[in-house]
């Protein structure tokens, strides 16, 4: 996420694309070593790609979040009635909050949250353009990008 925000800010500041690609190319071998050579990192990436491979171990969290969304149906179970947050999603209030909200509320509630993030994605940079200083514009873009990358990465 930090790399994405940094790349966005560098591009907005006027950096040429070729330098960004050179930097990414230089960083890829080191990232590959860090991600693939360490066993627990490699396992997390593989579980992300196929959570059903280890449903009771490393894929437990992902599978339980999918169950939380699926059992809510179209109308939800009601406010605070989701059961997955009790024992199956240990960090339901932070890591999987949209899934918990979706289970308790209607589909419309989850759609409303996604639409609010979309409005932030449009209004944050649009408002940032009107700021008088260059640093203020970059800060507005970076703030909106940071929030949106975190929101849509889960």
BELCOR-V362383 format. One record per pair of residues at least 24 apart in sequence whose ideal C-beta (glycine too) atoms are under 10 Angstrom apart, sorted by the first residue. I is the first residue (numbers start at 1). J is the second residue. D is the distance in whole Angstrom. If there is no record, write none. Layout:
((I & J & D) (I & J & D))
This chain:
((1 & 145 & 9) (1 & 146 & 7) (1 & 149 & 5) (1 & 150 & 6) (1 & 153 & 7) (2 & 146 & 9) (2 & 149 & 9) (3 & 27 & 8) (3 & 31 & 9) (4 & 145 & 7) (4 & 146 & 9) (4 & 148 & 10) (4 & 149 & 6) (4 & 153 & 9) (5 & 141 & 9) (5 & 142 & 6) (5 & 143 & 9) (5 & 144 & 10) (5 & 145 & 5) (5 & 146 & 5) (5 & 148 & 10) (5 & 149 & 7) (6 & 142 & 9) (6 & 145 & 10) (7 & 145 & 10) (8 & 125 & 10) (8 & 138 & 9) (8 & 141 & 7) (8 & 142 & 7) (8 & 144 & 10) (8 & 145 & 5) (8 & 146 & 9) (8 & 149 & 9) (9 & 138 & 6) (9 & 139 & 9) (9 & 141 & 7) (9 & 142 & 5) (9 & 145 & 8) (10 & 138 & 10) (11 & 141 & 10) (12 & 125 & 9) (12 & 128 & 10) (12 & 134 & 9) (12 & 137 & 8) (12 & 138 & 6) (12 & 141 & 6) (12 & 142 & 9) (12 & 145 & 10) (13 & 134 & 8) (13 & 135 & 10) (13 & 137 & 10) (13 & 138 & 7) (14 & 134 & 10) (60 & 88 & 8) (60 & 89 & 9) (60 & 90 & 10) (61 & 88 & 9) (61 & 89 & 7) (61 & 90 & 8) (61 & 91 & 8) (61 & 95 & 8) (61 & 96 & 8) (62 & 96 & 10) (63 & 88 & 9) (64 & 88 & 4) (64 & 89 & 5) (64 & 90 & 10) (64 & 92 & 9) (64 & 96 & 8) (64 & 99 & 9) (65 & 89 & 6) (65 & 92 & 9) (65 & 95 & 8) (65 & 96 & 5) (65 & 98 & 9) (65 & 99 & 5) (65 & 100 & 9) (65 & 102 & 10) (65 & 103 & 10) (65 & 154 & 9) (66 & 99 & 8) (67 & 99 & 9) (67 & 103 & 9) (68 & 92 & 8) (68 & 96 & 7) (68 & 98 & 10) (68 & 99 & 5) (68 & 100 & 6) (68 & 101 & 10) (68 & 102 & 7) (68 & 103 & 5) (68 & 104 & 9) (69 & 96 & 9) (69 & 98 & 9) (69 & 99 & 5) (69 & 100 & 9) (69 & 102 & 5) (69 & 103 & 7) (69 & 107 & 10) (69 & 110 & 8) (70 & 99 & 10) (70 & 102 & 10) (70 & 103 & 9) (71 & 103 & 6) (72 & 99 & 9) (72 & 100 & 9) (72 & 101 & 9) (72 & 102 & 6) (72 & 103 & 4) (72 & 104 & 7) (72 & 105 & 8) (72 & 106 & 9) (72 & 107 & 8) (72 & 109 & 10) (72 & 110 & 9) (73 & 103 & 9) (73 & 106 & 9) (73 & 107 & 8) (74 & 106 & 7) (74 & 107 & 5) (74 & 108 & 9) (75 & 105 & 9) (75 & 106 & 6) (75 & 107 & 8) (75 & 108 & 10) (76 & 101 & 9) (76 & 102 & 7) (76 & 103 & 6) (76 & 104 & 5) (76 & 105 & 5) (76 & 106 & 5) (76 & 107 & 8) (76 & 108 & 9) (76 & 109 & 7) (76 & 110 & 9) (77 & 103 & 6) (77 & 104 & 6) (77 & 105 & 9) (78 & 103 & 10) (78 & 104 & 6) (78 & 105 & 8) (79 & 104 & 6) (79 & 105 & 7) (79 & 109 & 10) (80 & 104 & 6) (94 & 154 & 10) (95 & 154 & 7) (96 & 154 & 7) (97 & 154 & 9) (98 & 151 & 8) (98 & 154 & 7) (99 & 154 & 9) (113 & 151 & 9) (114 & 151 & 9) (114 & 152 & 9) (116 & 151 & 10) (117 & 144 & 10) (117 & 147 & 8) (117 & 148 & 6) (117 & 150 & 10) (117 & 151 & 5) (117 & 152 & 7) (118 & 148 & 9) (118 & 152 & 10) (120 & 144 & 6) (120 & 147 & 6) (120 & 148 & 7) (120 & 151 & 8) (121 & 145 & 9) (121 & 147 & 9) (121 & 148 & 5) (121 & 151 & 9) (121 & 152 & 9) (124 & 148 & 8))
